[in-house]
Amino acid sequence: MTLVDNGDFWHTAPPKRFDFSYERLSPTVTELSCEVDGVFPLPTLFLYQSSGRDLAARALGTSPSVAQAEGAYKIRLTHAVDSRTLEAGLEHIFECVLSIPETNFKRQRRLEFEPEHSCLEEQAKMLVSDNKHFQQLPENLKQARHCLEEELKTQREQHVKATKEMENEHCTALYEAAKCEAALSALKTDHSQLLDKYNHIVYRHRNLQEEFHAAAQEKRSLEDRFAQPH
């Protein structure tokens, strides 16, 4: 397949990938995503919607995002569908149509959407998810209990270690206090002995002073006697 213009040839590359998928954004909102990758030249991409009551397809006015790399195009077209705006009880059909201009190349992808079934399917998925979480609850509780036991064990070991350190510090403080008490008692004994010696010295000094005064008085008396004429 080629395109011809003024005698020059441009190779036309069909898409390497053409996907039409959906993603639940909420219980009521679904995002449709049509993606084309590795195509050249730039194709046209449209979204159409029809229902079981009205088979005439109507185009959804959505602009695609376009990127180019290595000479090929990558296009993505998205559209959000709110199931509350769709008529219940009908099958709604969404089509993504890809075509390359000036060629007969055309491809399409289709998604069928039923609002009621969609809600039920979403609820079923939520129930399955809840059931899975519920089944995992015993294992999660077991792991949580194990973690708590390990944490409690660690805290207990830290508490025992801290208690021993405090007991050792207390014993050391008691030993130092006993040493200080003994030293103080020795100082008191030395002080008492020195005080006794001091009192003894004072007493001896007082006796010596009295003896000195008596001797001095006797000396003066003798001098007076020798000084008198015979």
C-alpha positions in Angstrom: 0.0 0.0 0.0 1.5 3.4 -1.0 0.5 7.0 -1.4 1.5 8.9 -4.5 2.0 12.6 -4.7 3.8 14.5 -7.5 5.7 11.3 -8.5 7.2 10.8 -5.0 6.4 7.8 -2.9 5.7 7.7 0.8 5.5 4.3 2.4 2.4 3.8 4.4 2.8 1.9 7.6 -0.2 0.2 9.2 -0.4 0.4 13.0 1.8 -1.9 15.0 -0.8 -1.8 17.8 -4.5 -0.9 17.8 -6.2 -1.3 21.1 -9.6 -0.3 22.5 -9.9 -0.9 26.2 -11.7 0.5 29.3 -10.8 1.3 32.9 -13.2 1.7 35.9 -12.6 5.1 37.4 -15.5 4.7 39.9 -18.5 2.5 40.3 -20.4 4.7 37.8 -17.6 6.2 35.6 -15.7 4.2 33.0 -12.9 5.6 30.8 -12.7 4.3 27.2 -9.2 4.4 25.7 -8.4 3.9 22.0 -4.7 3.7 21.2 -2.8 3.4 17.9 0.9 3.1 17.7 3.5 2.9 14.9 1.3 4.2 12.1 2.2 6.4 9.2 1.0 8.8 7.9 -1.2 10.5 10.5 -4.5 8.6 10.6 -8.0 9.7 11.6 -9.4 8.3 14.8 -13.1 8.6 15.9 -15.3 7.2 18.6 -18.9 6.3 17.9 -21.7 5.3 20.2 -24.9 3.4 19.5 -27.5 1.6 21.5 -29.9 -1.3 21.2 -32.8 1.1 20.6 -31.0 3.4 18.2 -28.6 1.6 16.0 -27.5 4.8 14.3 -24.0 5.6 15.6 -23.2 9.1 16.7 -19.7 10.5 16.9 -18.3 11.5 20.3 -16.6 14.8 20.0 -13.3 13.9 21.5 -9.9 15.2 20.4 -7.0 12.7 20.3 -3.5 13.3 21.7 -0.8 12.8 19.1 2.9 12.0 19.5 5.5 11.3 16.8 8.7 9.2 17.2 11.0 7.6 14.6 8.9 8.7 11.7 5.6 7.1 13.0 2.7 8.4 15.0 1.2 7.4 18.3 -2.4 8.5 18.9 -4.6 8.1 22.0 -8.3 8.9 22.2 -10.2 8.8 25.5 -13.7 9.3 26.6 -15.4 9.1 30.0 -18.7 7.3 30.2 -21.1 7.9 33.1 -23.4 4.9 33.4 -26.0 7.1 35.1 -26.5 9.0 31.8 -27.1 5.7 29.8 -30.5 4.2 29.5 -30.7 1.1 31.6 -31.8 -2.2 30.1 -30.1 -1.5 26.8 -26.8 -2.6 25.3 -24.7 0.4 24.4 -22.0 -0.1 21.8 -18.8 2.0 21.5 -16.7 1.8 18.4 -13.2 3.2 17.7 -12.6 3.6 14.0 -9.2 4.1 12.5 -8.5 5.1 8.9 -5.5 6.3 6.9 -6.4 9.2 4.6 -6.3 8.6 0.8 -6.1 4.9 1.3 -8.6 2.1 1.7 -7.1 1.1 5.1 -9.7 1.1 7.8 -10.0 -0.8 11.1 -12.4 -0.7 14.0 -12.6 -2.0 17.5 -15.8 -2.5 19.5 -16.8 -2.5 23.2 -20.3 -3.5 24.5 -21.5 -1.8 27.6 -24.5 -2.5 29.8 -24.9 -0.1 32.7 -26.7 -2.6 35.1 -24.3 -5.4 34.3 -21.4 -3.0 34.7 -22.5 -1.9 38.2 -23.1 -5.6 39.2 -19.7 -6.5 37.8 -18.1 -3.7 39.7 -19.9 -4.8 42.9 -18.8 -8.4 42.3 -15.2 -7.3 41.9 -15.5 -5.3 45.1 -16.9 -8.3 46.9 -14.2 -10.6 45.6 -11.6 -8.0 46.7 -13.2 -7.7 50.1 -13.4 -11.5 50.4 -9.7 -11.7 49.5 -8.8 -9.2 52.1 -11.0 -11.1 54.6 -9.2 -14.3 53.8 -5.9 -12.6 54.2 -7.0 -11.1 57.6 -5.7 -14.1 59.8 -2.3 -14.0 58.1 -2.2 -10.2 58.4 -3.2 -10.5 62.1 -0.6 -13.2 62.6 2.1 -11.0 61.0 1.0 -8.0 63.1 1.1 -10.1 66.3 4.5 -11.3 65.4 5.7 -7.7 64.8 4.2 -6.6 68.1 5.8 -9.5 70.0 9.2 -8.7 68.4 8.7 -5.0 69.4 7.7 -6.0 72.9 10.7 -8.3 73.2 13.0 -5.5 72.1 11.5 -3.1 74.5 11.8 -5.6 77.3 15.4 -6.2 76.5 16.1 -2.5 76.4 14.2 -2.1 79.8 16.3 -4.9 81.4 19.5 -3.4 80.1 18.5 0.1 81.3 17.6 -1.3 84.7 20.9 -3.1 85.1 22.8 0.0 84.1 20.8 2.1 86.6 21.5 -0.6 89.3 25.2 -0.5 88.5 25.2 3.3 88.6 23.4 3.1 92.0 25.8 0.6 93.4 28.7 2.7 92.2 27.1 5.8 93.8 26.6 3.9 97.1 30.3 2.8 97.1 31.5 6.3 96.4 29.2 7.6 99.1 30.6 5.0 101.6 34.1 6.1 100.7 33.2 9.7 101.2 31.6 8.9 104.6 34.7 7.0 105.7 36.9 9.8 104.6 34.7 12.3 106.4 34.8 10.1 109.6 38.6 10.0 109.4 38.8 13.7 108.9 36.5 14.2 112.0 38.8 11.9 114.0 41.9 13.8 112.9 40.2 17.0 113.7 39.3 15.8 117.2 42.8 14.6 117.8 44.3 17.9 116.5 41.8 19.8 118.7 42.9 17.8 121.8 46.5 18.5 120.9 45.7 22.2 120.5 43.9 22.3 123.8 46.8 20.6 125.5 49.3 23.1 124.0 47.1 26.0 125.1 47.0 24.5 128.6 50.7 24.0 128.7 51.3 27.5 127.3 49.0 28.9 130.1 51.0 27.0 132.8 54.3 28.2 131.4 53.0 31.8 131.4 52.0 31.4 135.0 55.4 29.8 135.9 57.1 32.6 134.0 55.2 35.3 135.9 55.9 33.6 139.2 59.6 33.3 138.4 59.7 36.9 137.3 58.1 38.0 140.5 60.5 36.0 142.6 63.4 37.5 140.6 62.2 41.0 141.4 61.8 40.1 145.0 65.3 38.7 145.2 66.7 41.8 143.4 64.9 44.0 145.9 66.4 42.1 148.8 69.9 42.2 147.4 69.5 45.9 146.7 68.8 46.8 150.4 71.9 47.8 152.4 73.1 45.4 155.0 
